[in-house]
Amino acid sequence: MGISIRMATVHDLPAMQQTNLWCLPENYQMKYYFYHMLTWPQLLWVAEDAKAKIVGYVLAKLEEVDSTSNGKNGTPDPVHGHITSLAVLRTHRKRGIATMLMQQSQREMEKVMQAEYVSLHVRKI
């Protein structure tokens, strides 16, 4: 099958947006992808096939924590990540691609940004 996971580049953003349009009901303007790329470049990953076609992506971010807000027991909320968007083309589903994208994004959140956990909100279609 030859699927590889790699960090996204600015040149991948149009293909990521196109994958989003094909797969998901909630779509984003290109400036939103650029914002993520500029702010959290380590958290954007793509899956590409043997022909270098983007077949999936994960768009993630670090949640902005208000230093004045408190979590449980009056302690500051922990640093945590959020999966903004995850999509795999229908032709490439059920191959573990979304899992690979999620795991890579989670590893980077923990390694680079010391995130303690990651959240993902799922909507029924």
C-alpha positions as CSV (number, residue, x, y, z in Angstrom):
1,M,0.0,0.0,0.0
2,G,2.9,2.4,0.7
3,I,1.3,5.0,3.0
4,S,3.8,7.3,4.7
5,I,3.1,9.9,7.5
6,R,5.1,13.1,7.4
7,M,5.0,16.6,8.8
8,A,2.9,18.9,6.6
9,T,4.4,21.8,4.7
10,V,2.8,25.0,3.5
11,H,2.6,23.4,0.1
12,D,0.4,20.6,1.4
13,L,-2.3,23.0,2.7
14,P,-4.4,23.1,-0.5
15,A,-4.5,19.3,-0.6
16,M,-5.4,19.2,3.1
17,Q,-8.2,21.6,2.5
18,Q,-9.4,19.6,-0.5
19,T,-9.4,16.4,1.6
20,N,-11.4,18.2,4.2
21,L,-14.0,19.3,1.6
22,W,-14.4,15.8,0.3
23,C,-14.7,14.1,3.7
24,L,-16.2,16.4,6.3
25,P,-19.2,18.7,6.7
26,E,-17.3,21.3,8.6
27,N,-14.9,23.2,6.3
28,Y,-12.3,25.8,6.9
29,Q,-11.0,28.8,4.9
30,M,-7.4,28.6,3.8
31,K,-6.4,31.3,6.4
32,Y,-7.4,28.9,9.2
33,Y,-4.9,26.3,7.8
34,F,-2.2,29.0,7.5
35,Y,-2.9,30.0,11.1
36,H,-2.3,26.5,12.3
37,M,0.8,26.1,10.2
38,L,2.3,29.3,11.6
39,T,1.3,28.7,15.2
40,W,1.7,24.9,15.6
41,P,3.7,23.6,12.6
42,Q,4.8,20.4,14.5
43,L,1.1,19.4,14.8
44,L,0.1,19.2,11.2
45,W,0.7,15.8,9.6
46,V,-0.3,14.3,6.3
47,A,-0.6,10.7,5.0
48,E,0.5,10.3,1.4
49,D,0.4,7.3,-0.9
50,A,3.2,5.9,-3.0
51,K,2.4,8.5,-5.7
52,A,2.8,11.3,-3.2
53,K,-0.9,12.0,-3.1
54,I,-2.3,13.3,0.2
55,V,-4.9,10.8,1.3
56,G,-5.4,12.1,4.9
57,Y,-4.3,14.7,7.4
58,V,-4.5,15.8,11.0
59,L,-4.8,19.4,12.0
60,A,-4.1,19.9,15.6
61,K,-3.3,22.7,18.1
62,L,-2.3,23.4,21.6
63,E,-5.2,24.8,23.7
64,E,-4.6,28.2,24.9
65,V,-4.7,28.1,28.7
66,D,-5.7,31.1,30.6
67,S,-3.1,31.5,33.4
68,T,-5.8,32.8,35.7
69,S,-8.2,29.8,35.2
70,N,-8.0,27.0,37.6
71,G,-8.7,23.3,37.1
72,K,-9.4,20.8,39.8
73,N,-8.4,21.6,43.4
74,G,-7.4,25.2,42.5
75,T,-4.4,24.1,40.4
76,P,-3.8,25.6,36.9
77,D,-5.3,23.7,33.9
78,P,-2.7,21.4,32.4
79,V,-1.2,22.1,29.0
80,H,-3.3,20.0,26.5
81,G,-3.8,19.6,22.8
82,H,-6.8,19.5,20.7
83,I,-7.5,17.7,17.3
84,T,-9.1,20.4,15.2
85,S,-9.7,18.1,12.1
86,L,-8.8,14.6,11.1
87,A,-9.8,13.2,7.7
88,V,-8.9,10.3,5.5
89,L,-10.2,9.8,1.9
90,R,-13.0,7.2,1.8
91,T,-10.8,5.1,-0.6
92,H,-8.1,4.8,2.0
93,R,-10.2,4.2,5.1
94,K,-10.0,1.1,7.4
95,R,-6.2,0.9,7.0
96,G,-5.2,2.5,10.2
97,I,-4.2,5.8,8.6
98,A,-6.3,8.0,11.0
99,T,-4.7,6.1,13.9
100,M,-1.2,6.7,12.6
101,L,-2.0,10.4,12.1
102,M,-3.4,10.8,15.6
103,Q,-0.5,8.9,17.2
104,Q,2.0,11.1,15.5
105,S,0.3,14.3,16.5
106,Q,-0.1,13.1,20.1
107,R,3.7,12.2,20.2
108,E,4.6,15.7,19.0
109,M,2.2,17.3,21.5
110,E,3.8,15.4,24.3
111,K,7.4,15.7,23.2
112,V,7.6,19.3,21.9
113,M,4.9,21.0,23.9
114,Q,4.6,18.8,27.1
115,A,0.8,18.4,26.6
116,E,-0.6,16.1,29.3
117,Y,-3.6,15.0,27.2
118,V,-5.4,15.5,23.9
119,S,-9.1,16.2,23.2
120,L,-11.1,15.4,20.2
121,H,-14.8,16.3,19.7
122,V,-16.7,14.0,17.4
123,R,-19.9,14.9,15.7
124,K,-22.4,12.5,14.3
125,I,-23.1,13.1,10.6
